[in-house]
Amino acid sequence: QIGSCGISYDGMASLFLASSNHPAVKAVAPVCFPYDVFEEMCAPGGIACTGSVVDYSKFVRALEGGDLTLVKGVIPDAMFTLLTRYLSGVLPVQGEEVQLQSAVRDHSENWDMTALFDKATGKDAVVLSLDGNDMRARDFGVSAVIDRITANKTLAVYTVGAWYDAGAVGGAFKFHEKLSAAGLQSKLTVGPWTHGCRKNCSPNALDDHAPKFDLYAELVRFFDWHLKRRPGTRIDTEPPVHVWALGSERWVGAASWPLSRTSMQRLALAPKRQLLAMPSSKSASETQTPDSEWSADEWAPDYTASSGRVSRWNYVQHIALQAVTYPDRRQQASHCLVYTSPPLAADVEVNGSAIAELHLELDAADGAVFAYLEEETSDG
């Protein structure tokens, strides 16, 4: 019996193995992988994530060719100094040293991620042709083989996601939902981590280490049960979904996602930059059209506003062991259009992502909107 596990690319590889439907493949555990590369990593929300793609392309080129100068300025200076002090490039396979330069030259002909990204103007855009077959942006990722994966009804899958892992966390939920709907044994854990579960980035965490949860021991337990039926490792009787509740700083187990105890609260943008509860009988369009009693706000974008270089979207910084932080949101607020609610009457736990429905009139051909739901503490 075969099991497979991996992080990021390797996690995708474990799922491509599962898509082969080989009868020996019984369990896979992908960690922090993009379900749909285009939607979650390259253009989340339809907005080109150029910086991350360019930085990652430099990482790949440095790995393939051994030219570490390519990542100078991409990773922290201290890490770059450490790398160049102890690493001199690609190590040869023992006994095959004479083949190294030939292998490096071969790798230099690999396709360039930045060039492909420039062609990905939409999910149906052709970005690459291999042996006469066109590959479109939608073909990159596990979503392209989901039907083959779900066809194997005896497969067990343990998906691990991270709240701060770009758009891949949304893909983890979507993937689990499709597996569950198809009747597969699917388990999902989402923690407060960056890409690869390297850092705990909850703003309420006491340190930047992982929560008291041994991920690798958990995955070993998963394989011990599904491949060996080892006593004391049974994992299939536990709730299939576990998410780390940011702020509450605790694990929440559930039978499905969204959590059954979740209630939706609708808020509307109101005059005087207020965020007010909206009557359930009205839709956002009924309360926020310019001809209603709630007027529209005019806003000239301030292009100096930023969420910073080390945000959830720049997964290259995650690889460089940088923690996702948003340390200057109070300062950034002066560059943004901000709507504030009255103080909450009781504690509220937010699990998942907020949905923003906006009605805009632009004086440009196109526009990009970044919306953040933030907690404002008593000290501002």
C-alpha positions in Angstrom: 0.0 0.0 0.0 1.2 3.5 -0.9 0.9 6.8 0.9 2.2 10.1 -0.2 2.7 13.5 1.5 4.3 16.8 0.5 4.3 20.6 1.0 3.4 23.0 -1.8 4.6 21.5 -5.2 5.2 18.2 -3.5 1.7 18.3 -2.1 0.4 18.8 -5.6 2.5 15.9 -6.7 0.9 13.6 -4.1 -2.5 14.5 -5.5 -1.4 13.9 -9.1 -0.2 10.5 -7.9 -3.7 10.0 -6.4 -5.3 11.0 -9.7 -3.6 8.0 -11.3 -6.2 5.8 -9.6 -3.5 3.1 -9.0 -5.1 0.6 -6.6 -2.1 0.6 -4.3 -2.4 4.4 -3.5 -4.5 4.4 -0.4 -3.8 7.7 1.4 -2.3 11.2 0.6 -1.7 14.2 2.7 -1.1 17.5 0.8 0.1 20.5 2.8 -0.3 24.1 1.8 -0.8 23.5 -1.9 -2.8 25.6 -4.4 -5.9 23.9 -5.6 -6.2 26.4 -8.5 -2.8 28.0 -9.2 -4.2 30.9 -11.3 -7.0 31.9 -8.9 -5.2 31.4 -5.6 -1.6 32.3 -6.3 -1.2 34.2 -9.6 -4.4 36.4 -9.7 -6.4 36.1 -6.5 -9.6 38.0 -6.9 -8.6 38.7 -10.5 -5.7 41.0 -9.4 -2.3 40.0 -10.7 0.0 39.1 -7.8 3.1 40.2 -9.8 5.6 40.7 -7.0 5.3 37.1 -5.6 5.4 35.5 -9.1 8.6 37.4 -10.0 10.3 36.7 -6.7 9.3 33.0 -6.9 10.7 32.8 -10.5 14.0 34.1 -9.2 14.0 31.5 -6.5 13.4 28.7 -9.1 16.2 30.1 -11.3 18.6 30.2 -8.4 17.7 26.6 -7.5 18.1 25.3 -11.0 21.3 27.1 -12.0 23.0 27.7 -8.6 23.2 31.5 -9.1 22.3 32.7 -5.6 22.8 36.3 -6.6 19.3 36.1 -8.1 17.7 36.1 -4.7 19.6 39.1 -3.4 17.0 41.6 -2.3 14.3 39.0 -2.4 15.2 37.4 0.9 16.4 39.2 4.1 20.0 40.3 3.8 21.1 38.2 6.8 19.7 35.0 5.2 21.4 35.9 1.9 24.7 36.4 3.6 24.3 33.0 5.3 23.4 31.2 2.1 26.3 32.6 0.1 28.7 31.9 2.9 27.9 28.2 3.1 26.5 27.3 -0.3 28.4 27.5 -3.6 25.6 26.3 -6.0 24.0 23.1 -7.0 25.7 20.0 -5.6 26.5 17.1 -7.9 25.2 13.6 -7.4 28.0 11.6 -5.9 29.9 9.8 -8.7 28.2 12.0 -11.4 30.2 15.2 -11.0 31.1 15.4 -14.7 27.3 15.6 -15.5 26.6 18.6 -13.3 27.3 21.4 -15.8 25.3 19.5 -18.5 22.4 19.2 -16.1 22.5 22.9 -15.2 22.4 23.8 -18.9 19.4 21.6 -19.4 17.6 23.2 -16.6 18.3 26.7 -18.0 15.9 25.8 -20.8 13.0 25.2 -18.5 10.0 27.5 -19.0 10.1 30.9 -17.3 7.3 31.4 -14.8 7.3 35.2 -15.3 6.9 34.8 -19.0 4.0 32.4 -18.5 2.4 34.7 -16.0 2.5 37.6 -18.5 0.4 35.4 -20.9 -2.1 34.5 -18.2 -4.6 37.3 -19.0 -7.5 35.0 -18.0 -8.2 31.4 -17.0 -8.7 30.3 -20.6 -5.5 32.0 -21.9 -3.0 29.7 -23.6 0.3 30.1 -21.6 2.3 27.1 -22.9 2.3 24.5 -25.7 3.9 21.1 -25.1 4.1 18.5 -27.9 1.4 20.4 -29.8 -1.0 20.5 -26.8 -2.0 23.9 -25.5 -2.0 24.4 -21.7 -4.2 27.1 -20.4 -4.0 29.0 -17.1 -6.8 26.9 -15.7 -4.8 23.7 -16.3 -2.3 24.5 -13.6 -3.2 23.0 -10.3 -5.2 20.1 -8.7 -8.5 21.5 -9.9 -7.7 20.2 -13.4 -7.6 16.5 -12.1 -10.2 16.7 -9.4 -12.6 14.3 -11.2 -9.9 11.6 -11.4 -9.1 12.0 -7.7 -12.7 11.7 -6.6 -13.2 8.6 -8.8 -11.1 6.6 -6.3 -13.7 6.0 -3.5 -11.2 4.1 -1.3 -8.8 7.0 -1.1 -8.2 8.8 2.2 -7.0 12.5 2.1 -5.7 14.7 4.8 -5.5 18.3 3.7 -3.6 20.8 5.7 -4.0 24.6 5.0 -2.8 27.8 6.6 -4.8 31.0 7.1 -1.9 33.2 5.9 -1.0 31.1 2.8 -2.2 33.5 0.1 -5.4 32.3 -1.6 -4.5 28.6 -1.1 -6.4 28.5 2.2 -9.6 29.0 0.2 -8.6 26.2 -2.1 -8.1 23.9 0.8 -11.7 24.4 1.9 -12.9 24.0 -1.7 -10.9 20.8 -2.1 -12.2 19.3 1.1 -15.8 20.2 0.1 -15.4 18.4 -3.2 -13.9 15.3 -1.7 -16.6 15.1 1.0 -19.3 15.6 -1.6 -17.9 12.7 -3.6 -17.9 10.4 -0.6 -14.2 10.2 0.0 -12.6 10.0 3.5 -11.5 13.6 3.8 -9.9 15.4 6.8 -9.0 19.1 6.9 -6.9 21.1 9.3 -6.3 24.8 8.9 -3.9 26.6 11.3 -2.6 30.2 11.8 0.5 29.6 9.7 2.3 30.9 6.6 3.0 28.8 3.6 4.4 25.4 4.6 3.2 25.9 8.2 6.5 27.6 9.0 5.3 30.4 11.2 2.4 31.1 13.5 1.2 34.6 12.5 -1.8 35.0 14.7 -1.6 38.6 16.1 -2.6 37.2 19.5 0.0 34.5 19.6 2.6 34.6 22.4 5.4 33.6 20.0 5.9 32.9 16.3 6.1 29.1 16.6 3.5 26.7 15.6 0.6 26.3 18.1 0.9 23.3 20.4 0.2 20.9 17.6 2.8 18.5 16.2 1.8 18.5 12.5 4.2 15.7 11.5 3.2 13.4 14.3 -0.4 14.0 13.2 0.4 13.0 9.6 2.2 9.9 10.8 -0.8 9.0 12.8 -3.0 9.5 9.6 -0.8 7.1 7.6 -0.4 4.6 10.4 -4.2 4.2 10.5 -5.0 4.2 6.8 -2.0 2.1 5.7 -1.4 -0.1 8.7 -4.5 0.0 10.9 -2.0 0.4 13.8 -3.8 0.2 17.2 -4.2 3.6 18.9 -3.9 5.6 15.8 -7.5 5.7 14.7 -8.2 9.1 13.2 -11.4 8.5 11.2 -13.7 8.8 14.2 -12.6 12.4 15.0 -14.3 15.5 13.5 -13.1 15.8 10.0 -12.6 19.5 10.1 -10.3 21.4 12.6 -9.6 25.1 12.3 -7.6 27.4 14.5 -9.8 30.3 15.7 -7.7 33.4 15.5 -8.1 35.7 18.5 -9.7 33.0 20.5 -6.5 31.0 20.1 -8.0 27.6 20.1 -8.8 24.6 17.9 -12.4 24.2 16.8 -13.5 20.8 15.6 -16.5 20.3 13.4 -18.3 17.9 11.1 -18.2 20.3 8.1 -17.4 23.7 6.8 -18.7 26.4 7.3 -19.1 25.6 11.0 -22.7 24.6 11.8 -22.9 27.3 14.6 -22.0 30.1 12.2 -24.5 32.9 11.7 -24.1 35.5 9.0 -24.2 39.2 10.1 -24.8 41.8 7.4 -23.2 45.2 7.7 -23.7 48.2 5.4 -21.5 51.2 4.6 -23.3 54.1 6.2 -23.0 57.9 6.2 -20.2 59.4 8.3 -18.0 56.4 7.4 -20.0 54.1 9.7 -20.4 50.4 9.4 -23.9 49.6 10.7 -25.9 46.4 11.0 -28.3 46.0 8.1 -31.9 44.8 8.4 -32.1 41.2 7.2 -35.0 42.1 5.0 -32.9 44.5 2.8 -30.1 43.7 0.5 -26.9 45.7 0.2 -28.1 47.1 -3.2 -31.3 48.4 -1.6 -29.5 50.3 1.2 -26.4 51.6 -0.6 -27.6 53.0 -3.9 -27.0 56.7 -4.5 -30.7 57.5 -4.7 -31.5 55.9 -1.3 -31.4 57.7 2.0 -27.8 56.5 2.3 -25.5 58.6 0.1 -22.4 57.3 -1.7 -18.8 58.4 -0.7 -16.4 59.8 -3.2 -12.8 58.7 -2.8 -9.6 59.5 -4.7 -7.3 56.4 -4.4 -4.0 56.9 -2.5 -1.5 54.7 -4.2 0.9 54.9 -1.3 -1.4 52.6 0.7 0.1 49.2 1.1 -0.2 46.0 3.1 3.5 45.6 3.1 6.0 43.3 1.5 5.6 40.5 4.1 1.8 40.0 3.6 -0.2 36.8 3.3 0.1 37.1 -0.5 3.9 37.1 -0.8 4.6 33.4 -0.2 8.2 33.8 -1.2 8.8 35.6 2.1 7.1 32.7 3.9 9.8 30.4 2.4 12.4 32.8 3.7 10.9 32.2 7.2 9.4 35.7 7.5 6.3 36.0 9.6 3.3 37.8 8.1 2.7 41.0 9.9 0.6 44.1 9.4 2.2 46.4 12.0 1.1 49.8 10.7 -2.6 49.4 10.1 -3.4 52.5 12.1 -1.0 54.6 10.0 -2.3 52.9 6.8 -5.9 53.8 7.7 -5.1 57.5 6.9 -4.5 56.4 3.3 -7.7 54.3 3.0 -11.4 54.6 3.0 -12.4 53.3 6.4 -15.8 52.5 7.8 -16.0 51.8 11.6 -18.8 50.0 13.5 -20.0 50.9 17.0 -18.3 48.9 19.8 -19.5 45.3 19.8 -22.0 44.4 22.5 -20.5 41.0 22.9 -17.6 38.9 21.8 -17.7 37.8 18.2 -15.6 35.0 16.7 -15.0 35.3 12.9 -14.2 32.1 11.1 -13.5 32.3 7.4 -13.5 35.2 5.0 -15.8 38.2 4.9 -17.7 38.9 1.7 -17.8 42.4 0.4 -20.5 43.5 -2.0 -19.6 46.9 -3.4 -21.4 49.1 -6.0 -18.9 51.4 -7.6 -18.8 54.1 -10.3 -15.2 54.7 -11.6 -13.7 57.4 -13.7 -11.2 54.9 -15.1 -11.5 51.9 -17.4 -10.7 49.4 -14.6 -10.0 49.3 -10.9 -8.8 47.0 -8.1 -10.3 47.1 -4.6 -8.6 45.6 -1.6 -11.0 45.2 1.4 -9.9 44.4 4.9 -12.0 43.4 7.9 -10.0 44.6 10.9 -10.5 44.5 14.7 -10.1 47.9 16.5 -9.1 47.4 20.1 -10.0 49.7 22.9 -6.8 51.6 22.6 -7.4 52.4 18.9 
